[in-house]
């Protein structure tokens, strides 16, 4: 039991197969794909004459241990303690290694934000960048990069400039960049290398702040008030609300003081963003106004590339991203009462 006690608290998932006292119980360690330890009811085993106990087999060390019947009660208490540990994870008091590693959750097979409250009894799984298939994690990372870029653009310019955020398309990792389409209200802007480095630096500052991505589901009327000073966002609200579960709600994400619309999910917090570069600004000609597509690329924290390899990724990210351009059939001006149609905010 002492041996198990040491290792149980390094395990992430407890999986019980079968009924009590006749079950296989599998413990999945953080560092191993296959079960780290398996507890099973012993029947026949070449090492033991008495087959009335329980056996523990460890995948990493090939160690086989046996529990006698009188020890089962103690072991069950250990299991209950372990389950309590898992429950504390759900409540937020999570092991630091798991917290730092986990990017998304999967609740009953549905992608779930790490800081979104659980709504019912569920099967919970944590997702991270180094799992065998990180497809959904990568998309969340790219999507979160766009939202962080929006936060930076809204705060980086002087008060003399009114930057009006429009939208960002659904993330496509193969495109080579995340992006945000904005109305800079300055005709054409060709940023210098120093200006792009300044934007990249602001992204790093936001990452170091370790701000969580807080998911908010609000009524459409409240969303209209929040985006009252942004004609693009204001025009998107009714369309997004109409497609929601309730027909009248909008999903928002808050990062610090910044709030934006997105279906999500997002990564757990900004600190998962590692090396980042804002490398290009492209002018988009749309009906009625001029937008600028601002693009960047980033690596998850802890992923290292040499300078040459990262330079190739940087150059690729500067090419015009082929993501969908906002469709603006008409737009509001202070002196004109016209309706607006926009492509859906991602």
C-alpha positions in Angstrom: 0.0 0.0 0.0 2.9 2.3 0.7 4.2 1.7 -2.8 0.8 2.5 -4.3 0.4 5.6 -2.1 3.5 7.1 -3.6 2.5 6.6 -7.2 -1.3 7.1 -7.0 -0.9 10.9 -6.6 1.1 11.0 -9.8 -1.7 9.5 -11.8 -4.2 11.5 -13.7 -7.1 9.2 -14.7 -8.8 6.4 -12.7 -10.7 4.0 -14.9 -12.8 1.2 -13.3 -13.9 -1.6 -15.5 -16.5 -4.1 -14.2 -18.3 -4.4 -10.8 -16.7 -3.8 -7.4 -14.4 -6.5 -6.1 -14.3 -8.1 -9.5 -13.0 -5.1 -11.4 -10.0 -4.1 -13.3 -8.9 -0.6 -12.1 -6.5 1.2 -14.4 -4.3 4.1 -13.3 -3.0 6.3 -16.1 0.2 8.1 -15.3 1.0 11.5 -16.7 4.0 10.2 -18.6 2.6 7.0 -20.0 0.1 6.3 -22.8 -0.8 2.9 -21.5 -2.1 2.2 -18.0 0.6 2.9 -15.4 -0.9 0.5 -12.9 -3.6 -2.1 -13.1 -5.4 -3.5 -10.1 -7.3 -6.7 -10.8 -8.9 -9.5 -8.8 -6.4 -12.4 -8.9 -7.6 -15.8 -10.0 -4.6 -17.8 -11.3 -1.1 -16.5 -11.3 2.2 -18.3 -11.6 3.8 -16.3 -8.7 1.2 -17.1 -6.0 -0.6 -20.1 -4.5 -3.3 -18.1 -2.8 -5.5 -16.6 -5.5 -8.0 -14.8 -3.2 -6.2 -11.5 -3.1 -5.7 -8.5 -5.4 -2.8 -8.0 -7.8 -1.2 -4.7 -8.8 0.9 -4.7 -12.0 2.9 -1.6 -13.0 3.4 -0.9 -16.7 6.6 1.0 -16.3 8.6 -1.3 -13.9 7.0 -4.7 -14.3 6.4 -4.9 -10.6 3.7 -7.3 -9.4 2.3 -6.8 -5.9 -0.4 -8.7 -4.0 -3.1 -7.5 -1.6 -4.6 -10.1 0.8 -8.3 -10.0 1.5 -7.7 -8.3 4.9 -5.9 -5.5 3.1 -8.7 -4.8 0.7 -10.5 -2.5 3.2 -7.3 -0.4 3.5 -6.9 -0.3 -0.2 -10.5 0.8 -0.7 -9.8 3.7 1.7 -6.8 4.6 -0.5 -9.0 4.5 -3.6 -11.6 6.8 -1.9 -8.7 9.2 -1.0 -7.6 9.1 -4.6 -11.2 9.8 -5.9 -11.3 12.8 -3.4 -8.1 14.0 -5.0 -9.8 13.8 -8.5 -12.8 15.7 -7.1 -10.5 18.4 -5.9 -9.2 18.7 -9.4 -12.7 19.3 -10.7 -13.2 21.9 -8.0 -10.1 23.8 -9.0 -7.5 22.6 -6.5 -5.5 20.8 -9.1 -2.0 19.4 -9.1 0.3 22.1 -10.5 1.7 19.8 -13.2 -1.7 19.0 -14.5 -2.8 22.6 -14.3 0.2 23.9 -16.3 -0.1 21.1 -18.9 -3.9 21.1 -19.5 -5.2 23.4 -22.3 -8.7 22.1 -22.8 -11.1 19.7 -21.2 -13.4 17.2 -22.8 -16.7 16.7 -20.9 -18.8 13.8 -22.0 -17.1 13.9 -25.4 -17.6 17.6 -25.9 -14.8 20.2 -25.9 -15.0 22.3 -22.8 -13.1 25.4 -21.6 -10.9 24.7 -18.5 -12.6 27.5 -16.5 -16.2 26.8 -17.6 -18.3 25.4 -14.7 -19.5 21.8 -15.1 -23.3 21.6 -15.6 -24.0 17.9 -14.9 -22.5 14.6 -14.0 -19.8 13.8 -16.5 -16.8 12.0 -17.7 -13.9 14.4 -17.6 -10.7 14.3 -19.7 -7.9 16.9 -19.9 -6.2 17.7 -23.2 -2.7 19.0 -23.8 -0.4 19.9 -26.7 1.7 16.8 -26.6 -1.1 14.2 -26.9 -1.1 11.9 -29.9 -3.7 13.9 -31.8 -3.6 17.6 -30.8 -6.0 18.7 -33.6 -8.6 20.4 -31.4 -6.0 21.8 -29.0 -4.1 23.4 -31.9 -7.3 25.0 -33.2 -8.0 26.4 -29.7 -4.5 27.7 -29.6 -4.8 29.5 -32.9 -8.3 30.9 -32.0 -6.9 32.1 -28.7 -4.0 33.8 -30.5 -6.5 35.8 -32.6 -8.4 36.9 -29.5 -5.2 37.9 -27.8 -4.2 39.9 -30.9 -7.5 41.7 -30.7 -6.8 42.6 -27.1 -3.4 43.9 -28.0 -4.6 45.9 -31.0 -7.3 47.6 -28.9 -4.8 48.8 -26.3 -1.5 49.3 -28.2 -2.4 52.4 -30.2 -2.5 55.9 -28.8 -5.8 57.5 -27.9 -5.7 59.6 -31.1 -6.4 56.4 -33.1 -9.8 54.6 -32.8 -9.2 51.0 -33.7 -12.4 49.2 -34.5 -12.1 45.4 -34.4 -14.2 43.5 -37.0 -13.8 39.8 -36.7 -11.5 36.8 -37.1 -12.3 33.7 -39.2 -12.4 30.1 -38.0 -8.8 29.0 -37.3 -6.9 27.0 -39.9 -3.5 25.8 -38.6 -2.4 24.9 -42.1 -2.8 28.6 -43.2 0.4 29.3 -41.2 -0.9 32.2 -39.1 -3.6 33.5 -36.8 -5.2 36.8 -37.6 -7.6 39.6 -36.8 -9.4 41.9 -39.3 -9.6 45.5 -38.1 -10.7 48.9 -39.3 -7.7 51.1 -38.6 -9.3 54.3 -40.0 -6.1 55.4 -41.5 -6.4 54.5 -45.2 -3.4 52.4 -45.7 -0.8 51.4 -43.1 2.5 49.8 -43.9 4.1 49.1 -40.5 7.8 49.2 -39.9 9.7 46.3 -38.4 9.9 48.3 -35.1 6.1 48.7 -35.0 5.6 45.0 -35.7 8.1 44.1 -32.9 6.2 46.4 -30.6 3.0 44.5 -31.3 4.9 41.2 -30.7 6.2 42.6 -27.4 2.7 43.4 -26.3 1.6 39.8 -27.1 4.5 38.6 -24.9 3.4 40.9 -22.0 -0.2 39.5 -22.2 1.2 36.0 -22.2 3.3 36.7 -19.1 0.3 38.2 -17.3 -1.2 34.7 -17.3 -4.8 35.9 -17.8 -7.5 33.3 -17.9 -9.9 33.0 -20.8 -13.3 33.4 -19.0 -16.3 32.2 -21.0 -19.5 34.2 -20.6 -22.9 33.5 -22.1 -25.0 36.6 -22.1 -28.3 37.8 -23.4 -28.3 39.5 -26.8 -29.5 42.8 -25.3 -26.5 42.9 -23.0 -24.1 42.1 -25.8 -25.5 45.0 -27.8 -24.7 47.3 -24.9 -21.2 45.9 -24.6 -20.5 46.5 -28.3 -22.5 49.7 -28.6 -19.4 51.6 -29.9 -18.4 49.0 -32.4 -20.6 48.9 -35.5 -19.1 45.7 -36.7 -19.7 43.7 -33.5 -23.0 45.4 -32.9 -24.2 44.2 -36.4 -23.0 40.6 -35.7 -24.9 40.2 -32.4 -28.4 39.4 -33.8 -27.0 36.9 -36.3 -25.0 35.1 -33.6 -27.8 35.2 -31.1 -30.3 33.7 -33.6 -28.0 30.6 -34.0 -27.5 30.0 -30.3 -29.2 27.2 -28.3 -31.7 29.7 -26.8 -32.1 31.8 -29.9 -31.2 34.9 -27.9 -27.7 34.4 -26.3 -24.2 35.3 -27.3 -21.0 33.6 -26.1 -18.3 36.1 -25.1 -14.7 35.6 -23.8 -13.0 37.9 -21.3 -9.3 38.3 -21.0 -8.4 40.9 -18.4 -10.4 44.0 -19.4 -10.9 42.9 -23.0 -14.2 41.2 -24.1 -14.9 39.7 -27.5 -17.3 37.3 -29.2 -16.3 33.8 -30.2 -17.9 30.3 -30.2 -14.7 29.0 -28.5 -13.3 27.0 -26.9 -10.2 28.8 -25.9 -7.0 27.6 -24.1 -7.0 27.9 -20.3 -4.9 31.0 -20.0 -2.6 33.3 -21.9 0.6 31.8 -20.5 0.3 28.8 -22.9 1.5 31.3 -25.6 5.3 30.9 -26.1 7.4 32.5 -28.8 5.3 34.8 -30.8 5.7 37.1 -33.8 3.3 39.6 -35.4 4.7 39.6 -38.8 2.4 41.1 -41.4 -0.4 43.6 -42.1 -2.4 43.2 -45.4 -5.0 45.6 -46.7 -8.3 44.1 -47.6 -10.7 45.9 -49.9 -14.3 45.1 -49.0 -17.6 46.7 -50.0 -17.9 50.0 -48.2 -14.7 50.2 -46.2 -11.1 49.2 -45.9 -10.0 46.6 -43.4 -6.5 45.5 -42.5 -5.7 41.8 -41.8 -3.1 41.6 -39.1 -1.3 38.2 -38.9 0.9 36.5 -36.4 2.4 33.1 -35.6 3.3 31.5 -32.2 4.5 28.3 -30.6 3.0 26.8 -27.4 5.1 27.5 -24.3 7.8 24.9 -23.9 8.1 24.1 -27.6 11.6 25.0 -28.8 12.8 25.5 -32.4 16.2 26.7 -33.6 16.4 30.2 -35.1 16.6 29.0 -38.7 13.5 26.8 -38.4 11.4 29.4 -36.6 12.5 31.9 -39.3 10.9 29.7 -42.0 7.6 29.6 -40.0 7.8 33.4 -39.6 8.2 33.9 -43.3 5.3 31.6 -44.1 3.1 33.5 -41.7 3.6 36.8 -43.6 1.8 35.5 -46.7 -1.8 36.7 -47.0 -3.9 34.3 -45.0 -6.7 32.8 -47.1 -9.2 32.9 -44.3 -12.7 34.2 -45.2 -12.9 37.9 -45.6 -15.7 39.6 -43.8 -18.7 40.1 -46.1 -19.9 43.7 -45.7 -22.8 44.5 -48.0 -23.5 47.8 -46.3 -22.4 49.6 -43.2 -23.6 52.2 -40.8 -22.3 55.7 -40.8 -23.3 58.4 -38.3 -25.2 60.3 -41.0 -26.8 57.3 -42.7 -29.3 54.7 -41.5 -28.5 51.5 -43.3 -28.5 47.9 -42.4 -25.4 45.8 -42.2 -24.6 42.2 -43.1 -21.4 40.6 -41.8 -19.9 37.2 -42.0 -20.2 35.3 -38.7 -17.6 36.0 -36.0 -15.7 32.8 -35.4 
